[in-house]
Structure formats: C-alpha cells, structure tokens
C-alpha cells in the first residue's frame, strides 16, 4: 500500500506516466473531524464506488473495517 499525505486542494494522479492512457485524479476537497472529502476525476465510462458498494455489486462479503458506521 502506498501512503501519501495531501493537504486540501492537493491531488494524486493514478495512470500512465506518458499521460496517454486513462487516469484517475483524486483531490482532497475538505477535512473535517477526521473525515476527508475527496473528489474523483475519471473518464465517464470508468465506474467509481465506495468499497462497500463495490463489494455488494460483486457479491463479496463485507468485513467490519469497511462497513459504514
């Protein structure tokens, strides 16, 4: 797991280094009381889900660490 520290309005980009392939840009929009609000920029055909939603879609068992509280 890669762990990065970002401040509000700073981003992380995941994708091809040459910039020719699809990419995902994640930006920290706000931080409040231990919760970060993130913005995702991706191509329209790439689905983006919270992990617990993805697990339900794919019929995976949900563990307590990823369950919404």
N, C-alpha and C positions, 0 to 999 in steps of 0.2 A: 504494500500500500504506500502510495506517495502521499505525504502530508505537507501541505503548504499553508502559509499564513497570508491572508489577504485582508486589506482594510476596505472600508466602504468605497464603492465605485472602482475597485481594482478587480481584474478579471483573470481567469485561467482559460487557455485555449487548448483543446484536445483535437489533434488531427495531423494531417500530413505536413512535414516540415517544409516542403516545397510550396505549400499553400494551394496546391492544385486539386486536392481531394476534399471531401466533405469535412467539416469541422464542427465542433461544439464549443461555444463560448459561454462560460459561466461567470456571472458578475455578482459580487456581493452588493445588494441594494441597501440593506439595513441590518443592524444588530440590536436586539432589544431583549434584555433579561435572559441571556444565554441562548437565544434563538437567532439564527441568521436567516434573512430573507434573500433568496437567490433568484437571479434572472437568467434564463437559458435562451441562447440564440442558436437555432439549428435550422436546417432545411425543413420545409413543410412536410416532407414525406418521412421524416425521422421521428418516431414516437418518443415522447419523454414522459415517464411515470415516476411517482414515488415508489420506493422499493416494495412496500406492502401491496400497492395496487398491481405492480408487475407480477408479484407472486400469486395474487388471486387470478389474474388473467391467465397465467401459465400453470395453474393448479399446483403450485408449490406450497408446502406447509409454511405457515408464518411463525417465526420464532418471536419470543417476547421482546428481544432487543430492537426489533424493527416495528413493533406494533405501536400504533398511535395511542397516546395517553390522553 
